[in-house]
Amino acid sequence: MTIFTESIAGRDAGISRPARWTGGVLSGLVIVFLLLDGAIKLVPWPVVTETMDKMGYGSSETLARSLGIITIICTVLYSVPPTSILGAILLTGYLGGAMASHVRIDSPLFSHTLFGFYLGVMAWGGLWLRDPDLRNLLPFRR
């Protein structure tokens, strides 16, 4: 048991409290948004199927539910510390697909097309601020 507590204490030693809090808040915002996004796709409300139809995917409730399940699974993986990097990688792919869909239909750049980019930066930034393993993998130097 002491090995476990020592490794946890030693693991977080290089991260300041404000960095951990900021990372937790950024990650929390991403998690809440994506869980809500996945949940409304599971229902699916008419606004979801109408938007999918406008984007050229048809108004398929089955596709909406499938996307909702994928969103929730990737978000849960992101929210659990041992699988957070895998979750971030999967969310990056998912958000990239959303951005590509918006580019294809010529959505407004800053409000729609780049929204996936904003979420991706928040997800990776929050993870980098709170995860020492990712900081070691991607060190930023002054």
C-alpha positions in Angstrom: 0.0 0.0 0.0 2.8 2.4 0.7 4.2 1.9 -2.8 0.9 3.0 -4.3 0.6 6.1 -2.1 4.3 7.0 -2.7 3.9 6.7 -6.5 0.8 8.8 -6.4 2.4 11.5 -4.2 5.6 11.4 -6.3 3.6 11.4 -9.5 1.9 14.7 -8.7 4.9 16.4 -7.1 5.9 18.3 -10.3 2.4 19.8 -10.9 1.3 22.8 -9.0 -2.1 23.0 -7.3 -3.3 25.8 -9.7 -2.3 23.8 -12.7 -4.1 20.7 -11.4 -7.2 22.8 -10.7 -7.1 24.6 -14.1 -6.6 21.2 -15.8 -9.5 19.7 -13.9 -11.8 22.6 -14.7 -11.0 22.5 -18.4 -11.4 18.7 -18.6 -14.6 19.0 -16.5 -16.1 21.5 -19.0 -15.2 19.2 -21.9 -16.6 16.1 -20.1 -19.9 17.8 -19.2 -20.4 19.3 -22.7 -19.6 16.0 -24.5 -21.8 13.9 -22.1 -24.7 16.2 -22.7 -24.0 16.1 -26.5 -24.0 12.3 -26.4 -27.1 12.2 -24.3 -29.2 14.4 -26.6 -28.1 12.2 -29.5 -29.3 9.1 -27.7 -32.8 10.5 -27.3 -32.6 11.7 -30.3 -34.4 15.0 -30.3 -35.8 16.5 -33.5 -33.1 19.2 -33.5 -30.4 16.4 -33.7 -32.0 14.6 -36.6 -32.7 17.9 -38.4 -29.1 19.0 -38.0 -27.8 15.7 -39.2 -30.1 16.0 -42.3 -28.7 19.5 -43.0 -25.2 18.2 -42.8 -26.0 15.5 -45.4 -26.2 12.4 -43.2 -30.0 12.0 -43.4 -32.3 12.1 -40.4 -31.4 8.7 -39.1 -32.2 8.1 -35.5 -30.0 5.0 -35.5 -27.0 7.0 -36.7 -27.7 9.7 -34.1 -27.9 7.0 -31.3 -24.7 5.4 -32.6 -22.9 8.8 -32.5 -24.2 9.4 -29.0 -22.9 6.0 -27.8 -19.5 6.7 -29.4 -19.4 10.2 -27.8 -20.2 8.9 -24.4 -17.7 6.0 -24.5 -14.9 8.3 -25.7 -15.7 10.8 -23.0 -15.8 8.2 -20.3 -12.4 6.9 -21.4 -11.2 10.5 -21.3 -12.6 11.1 -17.8 -10.9 8.0 -16.2 -7.2 8.8 -15.4 -5.7 5.4 -16.6 -7.4 5.7 -20.0 -7.5 9.5 -20.3 -4.8 9.7 -23.1 -6.6 7.1 -25.1 -9.9 8.9 -24.6 -8.3 12.2 -25.7 -6.9 10.5 -28.9 -10.3 9.1 -29.7 -12.1 12.4 -29.0 -9.6 14.2 -31.3 -10.6 11.9 -34.1 -14.3 12.4 -33.4 -14.0 16.2 -33.2 -11.9 16.2 -36.4 -14.7 14.4 -38.2 -17.2 17.0 -36.9 -14.9 19.7 -38.2 -14.6 18.0 -41.6 -18.4 17.8 -41.8 -18.8 21.5 -41.1 -16.1 22.3 -43.7 -18.0 20.2 -46.2 -21.2 22.2 -45.8 -19.5 25.5 -45.6 -20.5 26.3 -42.0 -19.4 29.6 -40.4 -15.7 29.2 -39.5 -15.3 30.6 -36.0 -18.6 29.5 -34.5 -19.2 26.1 -36.0 -16.3 24.7 -37.9 -13.6 25.5 -35.3 -15.8 24.5 -32.3 -14.3 21.0 -32.5 -10.8 22.6 -32.5 -11.7 24.6 -29.4 -12.9 21.5 -27.6 -9.8 19.6 -28.6 -7.5 22.3 -27.3 -9.4 22.4 -24.0 -9.3 18.6 -23.7 -5.6 18.2 -24.4 -4.8 21.4 -22.5 -6.7 20.2 -19.4 -5.1 16.8 -19.7 -1.6 18.2 -20.1 -2.1 20.4 -17.0 -3.3 17.6 -14.8 -1.3 14.5 -16.1 2.4 14.3 -15.3 2.9 11.4 -17.8 1.6 13.6 -20.6 3.8 16.4 -19.5 6.8 14.1 -19.6 5.8 12.9 -23.1 5.2 16.5 -24.4 7.5 18.8 -22.5 7.2 22.5 -23.2 10.4 24.4 -22.6 10.8 28.1 -21.8 
